[in-house]
Each structure stands twice: as structure tokens, then as C-alpha cells.
Amino acid sequence: MKQRLFIAGLILTPLLWLFGRALVSDEMFVFRDAAHYYYPYYKYVAQQWSEGRVPLWNPLENLGQPLLADATAAVFYPGKLVFASPLGYSTNYKLYIVGHVLFAAFSAFIAARGFGRSKYAATVCAISYAFSGSVVFQYCNVIFLVGAAWLPLAVIATDRMLRERSWRWSAALAVVLAM
């Protein structure tokens, strides 16, 4: 139990150092696409759901275009359930971003353990991956952050699928890639 708490503390320390101020204040992730594209786009999708409508069509872009078919909107992505919470939209948006950075750490940890590394080596892997510049900077391009969060699980599923020639790992890879 102490080891798990220590590992969790090691992973949460850089997370809180990087995002803590934004989580407890009115500050927002508003650099590049995060401000003028993803924030309002996801807000529109969340509003559609909250009004009891399935977000099928976006009349606000390009004289109207399918919203459900737009992978960027991620209408049915399970991680978007955070937007259904009773917290304000801006808080939910911050939790969505920070949650995916945390999930990137978790998935890197799981992948490292899957490759037979010790818990401490997996912790170093989780911290190194999730808090690297190439992952953290994707807060401003959220769909790439989501992809980065799922990538380590795709790597371990691909490895297992090819080594074990198992349909179960193939199905797991399909699910991960669908995310």
C-alpha cells in the first residue's frame, strides 16, 4: 500500500505542478487551437447533449456540416462523459485535458509493466512520457492529447497481438484504436 501511494505521489507531483494552478483558479488553457477551436467546439457538443439532443449537425461551421461524423467532435468518445458533470463547462474542459495527461501516465505505466519492467521503472516511464513536452504541449490540440494518452496501450496490445497471435489482443487493439 505504501508503495502504491509513493508511486501515485510521484506521478501526481508533476501533474499538480503543471496544472494545479489552472485547476483551482479561473485560468484556462487558451493557447492556439485550445482557445479558438476546441473549447467552443466541445462546448457546442456538450450543450447539444445537455439539451437532450444527439449532436448530429453543426450549423455554425462551413454553412453546416455533420457533427456526428466529425472525429474531432468525438461525440461518442467515453472520455467526454466528464462534460456531463454538474461542474461548470470550463472546469469540465480543464478536467478533460488534465485527465488525459494523467491517463497518458497510467497507460505508459501499464505498458511498461506489460513489458516486464519493475514498478519503479514503470513509474519513471509514466512520468517521462506523460510529462514530456510532446505530450503535455498537446493540451492545445486536444485530439492529439487523447491519442497520446491511448498510444502506450496500443503499443502493448500490438506487441501482444503479434507475439501471441491472439484474437483477444487484436480486439483489444481495435478498441484502443477506436478511442
C-alpha positions in Angstrom: 0.0 0.0 0.0 2.8 2.4 0.8 4.5 1.6 -2.5 1.3 2.4 -4.4 0.9 5.7 -2.5 4.5 6.6 -3.2 4.1 5.9 -6.9 0.9 7.8 -7.1 2.6 10.7 -5.3 5.5 10.6 -7.8 3.1 10.8 -10.7 0.8 13.4 -9.2 3.6 15.8 -8.2 4.4 17.0 -11.8 0.7 16.9 -12.7 -0.1 19.3 -9.9 3.0 21.4 -10.5 2.0 21.8 -14.1 -1.8 22.1 -13.9 -2.6 22.7 -10.2 -3.0 26.5 -10.6 -5.3 26.2 -13.5 -7.4 23.6 -11.7 -8.0 25.8 -8.6 -8.4 29.2 -10.4 -10.3 30.8 -13.2 -7.3 30.3 -15.5 -7.9 28.4 -18.7 -5.9 26.6 -21.3 -6.2 29.1 -24.1 -3.1 28.8 -26.3 -3.6 28.2 -30.1 -6.3 25.7 -31.0 -7.4 25.1 -27.4 -8.9 28.6 -27.2 -10.4 29.3 -30.5 -11.3 25.9 -31.8 -11.6 23.0 -29.2 -13.0 25.0 -26.3 -16.1 26.4 -28.2 -16.5 23.2 -30.3 -16.7 20.9 -27.3 -18.9 23.4 -25.6 -21.3 23.2 -28.5 -21.3 19.4 -28.4 -21.9 19.5 -24.6 -24.7 21.9 -25.0 -26.4 19.7 -27.6 -26.2 16.7 -25.2 -27.4 18.8 -22.2 -30.4 19.9 -24.2 -31.3 16.3 -24.9 -30.3 16.2 -28.5 -27.7 13.9 -30.1 -25.2 16.2 -31.8 -25.8 15.3 -35.4 -25.3 18.6 -37.3 -23.2 21.7 -36.8 -24.9 24.6 -38.4 -22.2 27.0 -37.3 -19.3 25.8 -39.5 -18.9 25.8 -43.3 -22.6 26.6 -43.8 -23.4 23.4 -41.9 -21.7 20.1 -41.7 -22.1 16.7 -40.0 -21.1 16.9 -36.4 -21.6 13.2 -35.5 -19.3 12.2 -38.4 -16.5 14.6 -37.4 -13.9 12.7 -35.4 -12.6 15.9 -33.9 -16.0 16.4 -32.2 -15.7 12.9 -30.6 -19.4 12.9 -29.9 -19.4 9.3 -28.6 -16.0 9.2 -27.0 -16.4 7.9 -23.4 -14.0 10.4 -22.0 -16.5 13.1 -23.0 -18.7 12.0 -20.1 -16.8 14.4 -18.0 -18.8 17.2 -19.7 -22.0 15.7 -18.2 -20.8 16.5 -14.7 -22.6 19.3 -12.7 -19.4 21.4 -12.6 -19.1 24.3 -15.0 -18.1 23.8 -18.6 -14.7 25.4 -18.1 -13.9 23.2 -15.1 -15.0 20.1 -17.1 -12.8 21.2 -20.0 -9.8 21.5 -17.7 -10.6 18.1 -16.1 -10.8 16.6 -19.6 -7.3 17.8 -20.5 -5.7 17.1 -17.2 -7.4 13.7 -17.1 -5.9 12.7 -20.4 -2.4 13.7 -19.2 -3.0 11.6 -16.1 -4.3 8.8 -18.3 -1.2 9.0 -20.5 0.9 8.4 -17.4 -1.3 5.5 -16.4 -1.2 3.9 -19.8 2.6 4.3 -20.0 2.8 2.7 -16.6 0.7 -0.2 -17.7 2.6 -0.6 -20.9 6.0 -0.6 -19.1 4.7 -3.2 -16.6 3.4 -5.2 -19.6 6.9 -5.3 -21.0 8.1 -6.7 -17.6 9.6 -3.6 -16.1 9.6 -3.0 -12.3 7.0 -0.7 -10.7 9.7 2.0 -10.2 10.9 1.7 -13.8 7.3 1.9 -15.0 6.8 5.0 -12.8 9.8 6.7 -14.5 8.3 5.7 -17.8 4.9 7.1 -16.9 6.4 10.4 -15.7 8.8 10.7 -18.7 6.1 10.0 -21.2 3.1 11.9 -19.8 5.1 15.0 -18.8 7.3 15.2 -21.9 6.9 18.2 -24.0 5.5 16.3 -26.9 2.6 15.1 -24.7 1.9 18.0 -22.4 2.0 20.5 -25.2 -0.9 18.7 -26.8 -3.2 20.4 -24.3 -3.6 23.0 -27.1 -4.5 20.3 -29.7 -6.8 18.1 -27.6 -7.4 15.2 -30.1 -3.7 14.6 -30.3 -3.5 14.6 -26.5 -6.3 11.9 -26.4 -4.3 9.9 -29.0 -1.1 10.3 -26.9 -3.0 9.1 -23.8 -4.1 5.9 -25.6 -0.8 5.2 -27.5 1.1 3.2 -24.9 -1.9 0.8 -24.6 -1.9 0.4 -28.4 1.8 -0.4 -28.3 1.4 -3.1 -25.7 -1.7 -4.5 -27.4 0.1 -4.6 -30.8 3.1 -6.4 -29.2 0.9 -9.0 -27.6 -1.2 -9.5 -30.7 1.9 -10.1 -32.8 3.7 -12.3 -30.2 0.8 -14.4 -29.1 -1.2 -14.3 -32.3 -4.3 -13.8 -30.2 -7.7 -12.5 -31.4 -8.3 -11.1 -27.9 -5.3 -8.8 -28.2 -6.4 -7.9 -31.7 -9.8 -7.0 -30.3 -8.1 -5.0 -27.5 -6.1 -3.1 -30.1 -9.2 -2.4 -32.1 -10.9 -0.9 -29.0 -7.9 1.2 -28.2 -7.5 2.5 -31.7 -11.2 3.3 -31.8 -10.7 5.5 -28.7 
